């Protein structure tokens, strides 16, 4: 297993005692995009987040239609901005990484839209 700072929430398992100290953030805008990343990042400051690349699970995802609209893109960008302000140092390196992430989100959105036509 590899130690990581954050985990996607669709395939995670948590010890019960984690929830005695940590909660998901109700302040995230809209659908709460990336609430799992925020939660696991905060947990990683005290506990070990272990990524097991050889683990096998079946994660049944809903249709990606919910992620196809401009409204979802706006929520994803707003959530990332909220989480950056909440969790990251406000120095040029971290801000540059944040902007690079935002560009990646927009490019992924455009790529998905282009492929659907």
Buried (B, 14 or more C-beta within 10 A) or exposed (E): EEEEEBBEBEEBEBEEEBEEEBEBBEEBBEEBBBBBBBBBBBBBEEBEBEEEEEEEEEEEEEEEEEBBEEEBBEBBBBBBEBBBEEBBEEEEEEEEEBEEEBEEBEEEBEEEEEEEE
